[in-house]
Each structure stands twice: as C-alpha cells, then as structure tokens.
C-alpha cells in the first residue's frame, strides 16, 4: 500500500514529487521577487535595456528559428 505522506505531495508531475521552493510560491509573490531582482540589476548596472533596433533584430532571429523547426 502507498505511503499517504507521499501521496499528499503528488501533483501529477514526473517522478511524483510535489512542487518545492519558488515553484510552490504564490504567483504574486514570485512576481514580487522577480521585480526586486530586476531593480537590483538596474541599480548595479548589470541590466541590459534593448534599443528598438536590437529588439527588431532579436525578433527577426526568433521568427527565423521557429520557421526552421516546422
């Protein structure tokens, strides 16, 4: 017979392990943490902000890559 302690953790993902850590958090709390990381990156000068030209080039590359897979 299965262990009820393990059954209560089962969420249907492979391996039968329940969500842990960041994945188990409320989505609102995840966004708050991500926002803090973004602010820290900008303050330290490590964040990259795309120019409109860089964004256009990146979008074109993504489109080309996805059509090659079809």
One Martini backbone bead per residue (centre of mass of N, CA, C, O) as a GRO file, in nm:
protein
   70
    1UNK     BB    1   0.099   0.034   0.018
    2UNK     BB    2   0.078   0.359   0.010
    3UNK     BB    3   0.209   0.652   0.112
    4UNK     BB    4   0.034   0.922   0.232
    5UNK     BB    5   0.260   1.131   0.238
    6UNK     BB    6   0.329   1.110  -0.067
    7UNK     BB    7   0.045   1.153  -0.190
    8UNK     BB    8   0.012   1.457  -0.090
    9UNK     BB    9   0.252   1.556  -0.295
   10UNK     BB   10   0.112   1.483  -0.543
   11UNK     BB   11   0.086   1.658  -0.888
   12UNK     BB   12   0.166   1.494  -1.173
   13UNK     BB   13   0.456   1.488  -1.191
   14UNK     BB   14   0.740   1.371  -1.258
   15UNK     BB   15   0.819   1.142  -0.990
   16UNK     BB   16   0.602   1.256  -0.766
   17UNK     BB   17   0.678   1.546  -0.700
   18UNK     BB   18   0.645   1.820  -0.537
   19UNK     BB   19   0.638   2.133  -0.498
   20UNK     BB   20   0.918   2.361  -0.462
   21UNK     BB   21   0.969   2.659  -0.363
   22UNK     BB   22   0.916   2.871  -0.612
   23UNK     BB   23   0.686   2.688  -0.743
   24UNK     BB   24   0.501   2.702  -0.465
   25UNK     BB   25   0.444   2.982  -0.499
   26UNK     BB   26   0.291   3.256  -0.527
   27UNK     BB   27   0.267   3.445  -0.808
   28UNK     BB   28   0.289   3.719  -0.666
   29UNK     BB   29   0.558   3.656  -0.517
   30UNK     BB   30   0.728   3.597  -0.766
   31UNK     BB   31   0.705   3.883  -0.888
   32UNK     BB   32   0.834   4.035  -0.653
   33UNK     BB   33   1.111   3.898  -0.672
   34UNK     BB   34   1.171   3.968  -0.968
   35UNK     BB   35   1.155   4.274  -0.933
   36UNK     BB   36   1.392   4.298  -0.737
   37UNK     BB   37   1.604   4.188  -0.936
   38UNK     BB   38   1.569   4.408  -1.150
   39UNK     BB   39   1.643   4.648  -0.976
   40UNK     BB   40   1.926   4.553  -0.896
   41UNK     BB   41   2.043   4.541  -1.183
   42UNK     BB   42   2.007   4.840  -1.247
   43UNK     BB   43   2.168   4.959  -1.006
   44UNK     BB   44   2.442   4.791  -1.089
   45UNK     BB   45   2.451   4.777  -1.424
   46UNK     BB   46   2.352   4.471  -1.543
   47UNK     BB   47   2.136   4.568  -1.718
   48UNK     BB   48   1.948   4.526  -2.020
   49UNK     BB   49   1.856   4.756  -2.278
   50UNK     BB   50   1.670   4.765  -2.545
   51UNK     BB   51   1.663   4.864  -2.844
   52UNK     BB   52   1.473   4.880  -3.117
   53UNK     BB   53   1.684   4.741  -3.299
   54UNK     BB   54   1.749   4.496  -3.121
   55UNK     BB   55   1.457   4.390  -3.108
   56UNK     BB   56   1.420   4.347  -3.410
   57UNK     BB   57   1.647   4.139  -3.447
   58UNK     BB   58   1.549   3.932  -3.238
   59UNK     BB   59   1.270   3.881  -3.369
   60UNK     BB   60   1.379   3.777  -3.636
   61UNK     BB   61   1.538   3.534  -3.525
   62UNK     BB   62   1.297   3.391  -3.394
   63UNK     BB   63   1.134   3.352  -3.655
   64UNK     BB   64   1.347   3.185  -3.806
   65UNK     BB   65   1.372   2.952  -3.600
   66UNK     BB   66   1.069   2.858  -3.603
   67UNK     BB   67   1.054   2.793  -3.917
   68UNK     BB   68   1.277   2.565  -3.920
   69UNK     BB   69   1.103   2.354  -3.738
   70UNK     BB   70   0.863   2.294  -3.964
   0.00000   0.00000   0.00000
